[in-house]
């Protein structure tokens, strides 16, 4: 019996219900996109011209749109402006041969979330799709929860077992990061890069990180059970009900 690796199963579960609309008139490009995205567990619908793409956007739900600009029947920028005028909350990535600064600026100012020029590398396109989908999901979240620990992203207030927690601004950042990565190993490198915004990790920063982790642990764990914030010596930290 062949067992799929865990990363494949996680990726499939994460994206199997997500549907991407590709509005692209170059048949070979469209077919290559469809094949590559389906291999990554996305659902894909193709539109060969702007009119068909515009109709599909108004009749079906999509989680993501890949949009060419030089389309027959209806220009890509016209479609993009219509999407934003209707306040459709869908990430749009422009994929086009138009590569001037003016084209990029016009596309982004018309409401595109990202802009990629042809020819392109599929891994880069996929990385941009993943990044935009993560951002879209995070924007929609207003509350992060693990067991009885919760963080309200609107009011920036945290609580455990319904008891308010008094956290500093940095501790709130740390808690949010851990909750967004719950049950996942978080290294000091990740915290240095994503919370402290430092690209060059150094021993003094590691010490600062450890001090803040210790303060956060006292506040979210000391008076409560089960313990949620765990240290993996030499590896990093995990926020989860059970230590890995």
VOBA-1610 file (N, C-alpha, C; in pm, whole numbers, padded with zeros to 5 digits, always signed):
BEGIN
Unk+00084-00120+00000Unk+00000+00000+00000Unk+00088+00125+00000Unk+00057+00220-00088Unk+00133+00345-00097Unk+00067+00450-00009Unk+00143+00507+00081Unk+00091+00611+00172Unk+00145+00745+00128Unk+00056+00843+00108Unk+00099+00976+00065Unk+00173+01045+00178Unk+00279+01121+00147Unk+00350+01195+00252Unk+00259+01298+00317Unk+00287+01329+00444Unk+00200+01418+00522Unk+00188+01555+00459Unk+00298+01608+00398Unk+00291+01741+00338Unk+00193+01743+00223Unk+00185+01630+00147Unk+00092+01624+00034Unk-00052+01625+00083Unk-00077+01549+00190Unk-00213+01543+00245Unk-00255+01680+00298Unk-00162+01748+00370Unk-00194+01881+00424Unk-00223+01980+00312Unk-00142+01977+00206Unk-00162+02068+00094Unk-00294+02042+00025Unk-00325+01911+00007Unk-00452+01876-00057Unk-00571+01927+00023Unk-00567+01903+00155Unk-00678+01946+00239Unk-00692+02097+00241Unk-00578+02169+00235Unk-00581+02315+00243Unk-00641+02378+00117Unk-00613+02319-00001Unk-00650+02384-00125Unk-00755+02310-00209Unk-00797+02191-00164Unk-00886+02111-00248Unk-01021+02177-00271Unk-01065+02264-00179Unk-01195+02331-00196Unk-01182+02472-00254Unk-01060+02511-00292Unk-01039+02645-00346Unk-01044+02642-00498Unk-01114+02740-00554Unk-01142+02742-00697Unk-01081+02867-00760Unk-00997+02847-00861Unk-00929+02957-00928Unk-00987+02977-01067Unk-01016+03101-01101Unk-01058+03137-01237Unk-00936+03191-01311Unk-00902+03129-01424Unk-00792+03174-01508Unk-00849+03237-01634Unk-00831+03368-01650Unk-00880+03438-01770Unk-00759+03464-01858Unk-00743+03381-01959Unk-00621+03379-02042Unk-00657+03333-02182Unk-00624+03414-02283Unk-00661+03379-02421Unk-00556+03294-02493Unk-00433+03286-02441Unk-00333+03200-02503Unk-00356+03057-02456Unk-00397+02972-02550Unk-00441+02837-02514Unk-00334+02756-02442Unk-00210+02760-02491Unk-00104+02682-02430Unk-00075+02728-02288Unk-00075+02859-02269Unk-00052+02913-02134Unk-00164+02871-02040Unk-00288+02883-02088Unk-00404+02848-02006Unk-00401+02700-01967Unk-00369+02615-02063Unk-00366+02471-02035Unk-00254+02435-01939Unk-00139+02502-01953Unk-00027+02476-01862Unk-00063+02520-01720Unk-00129+02634-01708Unk-00173+02682-01576Unk-00274+02584-01515Unk-00369+02542-01594Unk-00470+02448-01543Unk-00406+02320-01494Unk-00316+02263-01573Unk-00249+02139-01535Unk-00168+02156-01408Unk-00089+02264-01400Unk-00006+02287-01282Unk-00087+02311-01157Unk-00193+02389-01167Unk-00275+02421-01050Unk-00354+02300-01003Unk-00403+02220-01096Unk-00476+02099-01057Unk-00384+02001-00986Unk-00258+01996-01028Unk-00162+01909-00959Unk-00142+01954-00815Unk-00164+02083-00789Unk-00150+02137-00654Unk-00284+02141-00580Unk-00382+02067-00632Unk-00511+02043-00564Unk-00611+02156-00575Unk-00585+02256-00660Unk-00683+02362-00682Unk-00788+02317-00783Unk-00909+02368-00767Unk-01006+02359-00873Unk-00981+02473-00970Unk-00997+02449-01099Unk-00963+02550-01200Unk-01074+02561-01304Unk-01110+02685-01337Unk-01200+02713-01449Unk-01127+02807-01544Unk-01134+02777-01674Unk-01067+02859-01775Unk-01168+02946-01848Unk-01127+03069-01876Unk-01204+03159-01963Unk-01111+03208-02073Unk-01153+03192-02198Unk-01065+03220-02312Unk-01069+03364-02358Unk-01162+03445-02306Unk-01168+03586-02343Unk-01229+03665-02228Unk-01222+03796-02240Unk-01269+03882-02133Unk-01417+03873-02107Unk-01497+03855-02211Unk-01642+03848-02195Unk-01681+03724-02116Unk-01620+03611-02151Unk-01649+03486-02078Unk-01603+03497-01933Unk-01485+03555-01911Unk-01437+03573-01775Unk-01527+03661-01693Unk-01574+03769-01753Unk-01664+03862-01683Unk-01796+03792-01647Unk-01848+03711-01739Unk-01972+03638-01713Unk-01953+03539-01597Unk-01843+03465-01598Unk-01818+03367-01493Unk-01804+03433-01356Unk-01737+03547-01353Unk-01719+03618-01226Unk-01852+03663-01167Unk-01948+03691-01253Unk-02078+03738-01207Unk-02178+03626-01182Unk-02139+03503-01213Unk-02233+03392-01199Unk-02184+03282-01106Unk-02054+03283-01072Unk-01998+03179-00986Unk-01907+03241-00880Unk-01879+03161-00775Unk-01786+03206-00671Unk-01647+03152-00702Unk-01546+03237-00688Unk-01407+03197-00704Unk-01326+03248-00585Unk-01225+03171-00548Unk-01137+03210-00436Unk-01017+03290-00484Unk-00991+03287-00615Unk-00872+03354-00669Unk-00892+03373-00819Unk-00834+03483-00872Unk-00843+03511-01016Unk-00704+03539-01071Unk-00669+03468-01179Unk-00548+03498-01256Unk-00595+03565-01384Unk-00551+03686-01407Unk-00609+03770-01512Unk-00503+03823-01609Unk-00521+03789-01736Unk-00439+03850-01841Unk-00496+03988-01872Unk-00416+04076-01928Unk-00465+04210-01962Unk-00508+04220-02108Unk-00425+04167-02199Unk-00454+04179-02341Unk-00552+04073-02387Unk-00679+04089-02352Unk-00781+03989-02382Unk-00873+04033-02495Unk-00921+03941-02577Unk-01024+03975-02676Unk-01159+03999-02608Unk-01242+04079-02674Unk-01381+04106-02634Unk-01396+04199-02514Unk-01310+04185-02412Unk-01316+04275-02297Unk-01179+04281-02233Unk-01124+04401-02218Unk-00988+04418-02168Unk-00977+04378-02022Unk-00859+04326-01984Unk-00838+04281-01847Unk-00854+04391-01744Unk-00807+04510-01774Unk-00822+04622-01680Unk-00969+04657-01658Unk-01048+04646-01762Unk-01192+04673-01750Unk-01256+04571-01656Unk-01215+04445-01670Unk-01267+04340-01581Unk-01225+04368-01438Unk-01100+04404-01419Unk-01047+04430-01286Unk-01122+04544-01219Unk-01144+04651-01291Unk-01217+04765-01234Unk-01360+04727-01198Unk-01421+04640-01279Unk-01558+04595-01251Unk-01562+04509-01125Unk-01459+04425-01106Unk-01450+04342-00985Unk-01446+04431-00861Unk-01364+04534-00866Unk-01350+04621-00748Unk-01473+04711-00731Unk-01534+04751-00840Unk-01655+04833-00830Unk-01768+04755-00763Unk-01773+04624-00789Unk-01875+04540-00728Unk-01836+04496-00588Unk-01715+04537-00545Unk-01663+04504-00412Unk-01654+04353-00391Unk-01618+04281-00496Unk-01594+04138-00483Unk-01463+04117-00408Unk-01471+04046-00298Unk-01353+04027-00213Unk-01276+03903-00259Unk-01212+03913-00375Unk-01136+03802-00430Unk-00997+03851-00470Unk-00891+03780-00431Unk-00756+03821-00473Unk-00740+03807-00624Unk-00677+03907-00688Unk-00656+03906-00832Unk-00507+03924-00861Unk-00451+03829-00935Unk-00312+03838-00979Unk-00310+03860-01129Unk-00253+03970-01172Unk-00238+03998-01315Unk-00118+03919-01368Unk-00142+03846-01478Unk-00037+03769-01544Unk-00034+03812-01691Unk+00067+03889-01728Unk+00062+03956-01858Unk+00202+03975-01916Unk+00204+04001-02045Unk+00330+04032-02112Unk+00364+04181-02103Unk+00270+04262-02057Unk+00294+04407-02044Unk+00388+04429-01925Unk+00509+04477-01955Unk+00612+04478-01852Unk+00668+04616-01817Unk+00605+04722-01863Unk+00658+04855-01829Unk+00615+04894-01688Unk+00687+04987-01630Unk+00651+05038-01497Unk+00511+05097-01499Unk+00478+05168-01607Unk+00346+05230-01618Unk+00236+05124-01616Unk+00259+05011-01686Unk+00160+04904-01687Unk+00141+04845-01548Unk+00253+04823-01478Unk+00245+04767-01342Unk+00167+04861-01249Unk+00202+04988-01254Unk+00136+05086-01168Unk-00013+05092-01199Unk-00048+05095-01327Unk-00188+05102-01366Unk-00264+04978-01317Unk-00203+04861-01331Unk-00268+04739-01287Unk-00291+04736-01138Unk-00189+04771-01061Unk-00201+04769-00915Unk-00297+04876-00866Unk-00293+04993-00928Unk-00383+05101-00885Unk-00527+05074-00926Unk-00545+04985-01023Unk-00682+04950-01065Unk-00742+04843-00975Unk-00661+04789-00882Unk-00716+04695-00785Unk-00653+04559-00783Unk-00548+04535-00862Unk-00481+04405-00858Unk-00407+04388-00726Unk-00400+04264-00678Unk-00326+04235-00556Unk-00180+04201-00584Unk-00150+04159-00706Unk-00013+04129-00744Unk-00003+04135-00896Unk+00120+04139-00946Unk+00145+04159-01090Unk+00266+04076-01128Unk+00249+03983-01221Unk+00358+03896-01264Unk+00369+03901-01416Unk+00491+03918-01464Unk+00513+03937-01608Unk+00551+03804-01674Unk+00495+03780-01793Unk+00532+03664-01875Unk+00664+03694-01946Unk+00748+03594-01970Unk+00736+03455-01922Unk+00764+03448-01772Unk+00707+03346-01709Unk+00717+03335-01564Unk+00754+03192-01526Unk+00802+03176-01404Unk+00831+03043-01350Unk+00711+02999-01266Unk+00662+02879-01292Unk+00542+02834-01220Unk+00561+02832-01068Unk+00677+02789-01014Unk+00694+02793-00868Unk+00676+02933-00810Unk+00720+03036-00883Unk+00702+03173-00833Unk+00554+03210-00835Unk+00485+03175-00944Unk+00341+03202-00951Unk+00270+03134-00835Unk+00303+03008-00809Unk+00239+02933-00702Unk+00266+02997-00566Unk+00390+03042-00545Unk+00425+03107-00418Unk+00344+03235-00399Unk+00326+03310-00507Unk+00248+03434-00497Unk+00100+03404-00468Unk+00047+03299-00529Unk-00092+03259-00502Unk-00107+03222-00355Unk-00016+03139-00305Unk-00023+03098-00164Unk-00016+03219-00072Unk+00074+03312-00102Unk+00091+03431-00017Unk-00037+03515-00014Unk-00098+03535-00131Unk-00219+03616-00138Unk-00336+03546-00069Unk-00345+03415-00082Unk-00453+03342-00015Unk-00436+03347+00136Unk-00311+03334+00183Unk-00288+03346+00328Unk-00328+03484+00377Unk-00288+03586+00302Unk-00320+03724+00342Unk-00470+03745+00345Unk-00539+03692+00245Unk-00684+03707+00237Unk-00753+03640+00355Unk-00707+03520+00391Unk-00765+03448+00503Unk-00738+03521+00635Unk-00618+03576+00650Unk-00584+03646+00773Unk-00666+03773+00789Unk-00690+03843+00678Unk-00770+03966+00685Unk-00911+03935+00732Unk-00966+03819+00691Unk-01103+03785+00726Unk-01116+03740+00871Unk-01008+03694+00932Unk-01013+03647+01069Unk-01020+03765+01166Unk-01105+03753+01266Unk-01112+03855+01370Unk-01081+03797+01507Unk-01068+03664+01514Unk-01047+03599+01644Unk-00964+03474+01622Unk-00856+03460+01700Unk-00771+03342+01695Unk-00787+03266+01825Unk-00803+03133+01815Unk-00835+03054+01933Unk-00755+02925+01934Unk-00709+02886+02053Unk-00653+02754+02078Unk-00698+02711+02217Unk-00778+02603+02222Unk-00836+02558+02348Unk-00912+02675+02413Unk-00874+02713+02538Unk-00944+02823+02605Unk-00867+02955+02595Unk-00763+02956+02509Unk-00684+03078+02486Unk-00735+03147+02360Unk-00763+03276+02369Unk-00815+03346+02252Unk-00758+03487+02242Unk-00752+03534+02118Unk-00705+03670+02090Unk-00802+03735+01994Unk-00860+03846+02036Unk-00949+03925+01951Unk-00862+04021+01871Unk-00857+04003+01739Unk-00770+04084+01655Unk-00823+04226+01637Unk-00952+04246+01660Unk-01010+04379+01645Unk-00978+04468+01765Unk-00996+04414+01884Unk-00973+04493+02006Unk-00832+04476+02060Unk-00757+04375+02006Unk-00621+04342+02052Unk-00624+04304+02200Unk-00727+04226+02239Unk-00737+04178+02376Unk-00728+04026+02378Unk-00654+03974+02476Unk-00636+03831+02490Unk-00699+03784+02620Unk-00740+03657+02621Unk-00799+03599+02741Unk-00772+03449+02743Unk-00769+03394+02865Unk-00764+03248+02880Unk-00864+03207+02986Unk-00944+03106+02954Unk-01054+03064+03041Unk-01142+03183+03077Unk-01160+03271+02976Unk-01244+03392+02988Unk-01185+03497+03083Unk-01062+03475+03131Unk-00996+03573+03216Unk-00905+03662+03131Unk-00922+03793+03136Unk-00838+03883+03054Unk-00690+03869+03089Unk-00606+03877+02986Unk-00461+03871+03003Unk-00403+04009+02974Unk-00317+04057+03060Unk-00252+04187+03040Unk-00120+04163+02968Unk-00116+04194+02838Unk+00002+04169+02757Unk+00056+04299+02700Unk+00188+04306+02686Unk+00251+04420+02620Unk+00227+04410+02469Unk+00260+04516+02398Unk+00243+04516+02253Unk+00325+04403+02188Unk+00448+04383+02234Unk+00532+04277+02179Unk+00476+04139+02213Unk+00425+04123+02333Unk+00366+03995+02372Unk+00242+03964+02291Unk+00166+04066+02257Unk+00049+04047+02171Unk+00092+04002+02031Unk+00200+04064+01980Unk+00253+04022+01850Unk+00297+03877+01853Unk+00367+03840+01959Unk+00413+03702+01974Unk+00294+03606+01981Unk+00197+03639+02061Unk+00081+03552+02076Unk+00008+03535+01944Unk-00010+03645+01871Unk-00075+03635+01741Unk+00003+03544+01648Unk+00135+03559+01648Unk+00219+03477+01559Unk+00208+03329+01596Unk+00212+03301+01726Unk+00201+03161+01770Unk+00063+03104+01736Unk-00041+03183+01755Unk-00176+03134+01725Unk-00195+03109+01576Unk-00134+03193+01494Unk-00144+03172+01349Unk-00062+03049+01306Unk+00033+03010+01391Unk+00118+02894+01359Unk+00102+02786+01467Unk-00016+02775+01523Unk-00037+02681+01632Unk-00010+02537+01588Unk+00040+02458+01683Unk+00076+02318+01660Unk+00186+02302+01555Unk+00261+02409+01533Unk+00372+02408+01437Unk+00497+02459+01508Unk+00611+02399+01479Unk+00736+02444+01539Unk+00772+02582+01485Unk+00795+02675+01576Unk+00836+02811+01542Unk+00979+02831+01592Unk+01070+02857+01502Unk+01211+02873+01539Unk+01240+03017+01579Unk+01355+03037+01641Unk+01398+03172+01675Unk+01424+03253+01548Unk+01471+03186+01443Unk+01491+03255+01314Unk+01360+03312+01263Unk+01253+03235+01274Unk+01122+03281+01228Unk+01075+03401+01309Unk+01093+03395+01440Unk+01052+03506+01526Unk+01135+03631+01498Unk+01266+03613+01480Unk+01353+03726+01449Unk+01309+03793+01319Unk+01275+03713+01220Unk+01239+03766+01089Unk+01099+03826+01086Unk+01001+03755+01143Unk+00861+03792+01124Unk+00803+03879+01235Unk+00858+03871+01355Unk+00807+03951+01467Unk+00898+04070+01495Unk+01029+04044+01503Unk+01124+04153+01529Unk+01170+04223+01400Unk+01138+04164+01285Unk+01173+04221+01154Unk+01325+04238+01139Unk+01399+04144+01192Unk+01545+04145+01183Unk+01589+04032+01091Unk+01663+04064+00986Unk+01706+03960+00892Unk+01834+03891+00939Unk+01915+03961+01019Unk+02040+03903+01068Unk+02021+03862+01214Unk+02007+03732+01237Unk+01988+03682+01373Unk+02120+03684+01449Unk+02116+03723+01576Unk+02237+03728+01657Unk+02204+03682+01799Unk+02307+03645+01873Unk+02288+03595+02010Unk+02213+03694+02099Unk+02248+03825+02099Unk+02172+03918+02182Unk+02023+03918+02151Unk+01986+03904+02023Unk+01844+03900+01987Unk+01781+03771+02037Unk+01853+03661+02029Unk+01803+03534+02082Unk+01769+03549+02230Unk+01854+03619+02303Unk+01830+03640+02446Unk+01704+03723+02469Unk+01686+03826+02387Unk+01566+03910+02396Unk+01441+03828+02367Unk+01448+03745+02263Unk+01335+03659+02227Unk+01300+03567+02343Unk+01403+03505+02404Unk+01378+03412+02513Unk+01315+03481+02633Unk+01356+03603+02661Unk+01298+03678+02773Unk+01150+03705+02747Unk+01117+03748+02626Unk+00977+03775+02594Unk+00892+03648+02595Unk+00950+03537+02548Unk+00879+03409+02553Unk+00849+03370+02697Unk+00949+03389+02785Unk+00930+03355+02926Unk+00818+03439+02989Unk+00815+03569+02957Unk+00709+03655+03010Unk+00573+03613+02957Unk+00566+03583+02829Unk+00440+03541+02769Unk+00392+03409+02830Unk+00484+03316+02849Unk+00448+03186+02906Unk+00389+03202+03047Unk+00451+03288+03127Unk+00400+03310+03263Unk+00256+03359+03261Unk+00225+03445+03163Unk+00092+03505+03160Unk-00015+03411+03103Unk+00022+03331+03005Unk-00081+03247+02943Unk-00085+03106+03000Unk+00021+03065+03072Unk+00029+02926+03118Unk+00035+02907+03269Unk+00106+02995+03339Unk+00134+02971+03482Unk+00007+02943+03564Unk-00100+03023+03549Unk-00218+02998+03633Unk-00314+02894+03575Unk-00281+02836+03456Unk-00381+02756+03384Unk-00328+02617+03348Unk-00423+02528+03321Unk-00394+02396+03267Unk-00489+02371+03149Unk-00443+02301+03046Unk-00308+02247+03027Unk-00211+02356+02983Unk-00081+02327+02996Unk+00021+02419+02947Unk+00019+02416+02794Unk+00031+02536+02735Unk+00017+02545+02589Unk+00146+02584+02517Unk+00232+02663+02580Unk+00352+02712+02513Unk+00472+02628+02556Unk+00527+02551+02461Unk+00633+02456+02492Unk+00763+02496+02423Unk+00876+02468+02490Unk+01008+02491+02433Unk+01067+02359+02389Unk+01117+02355+02266Unk+01189+02239+02215Unk+01336+02277+02210Unk+01414+02225+02301Unk+01552+02267+02317Unk+01630+02251+02186Unk+01694+02361+02143Unk+01773+02359+02021Unk+01693+02368+01893Unk+01560+02374+01905Unk+01474+02376+01785Unk+01388+02501+01780Unk+01314+02526+01887Unk+01226+02643+01888Unk+01113+02626+01987Unk+00993+02667+01947Unk+00877+02668+02037Unk+00754+02617+01962Unk+00658+02567+02041Unk+00532+02521+01984Unk+00420+02566+02076Unk+00317+02627+02016Unk+00195+02657+02091Unk+00094+02549+02056Unk+00061+02465+02153Unk-00031+02356+02128Unk-00069+02288+02258Unk-00175+02210+02254Unk-00223+02144+02377Unk-00123+02041+02425Unk-00061+01971+02330Unk+00034+01866+02367Unk+00171+01900+02311Unk+00274+01874+02387Unk+00411+01896+02339Unk+00446+01789+02236Unk+00505+01826+02120Unk+00542+01728+02018Unk+00646+01630+02072
//
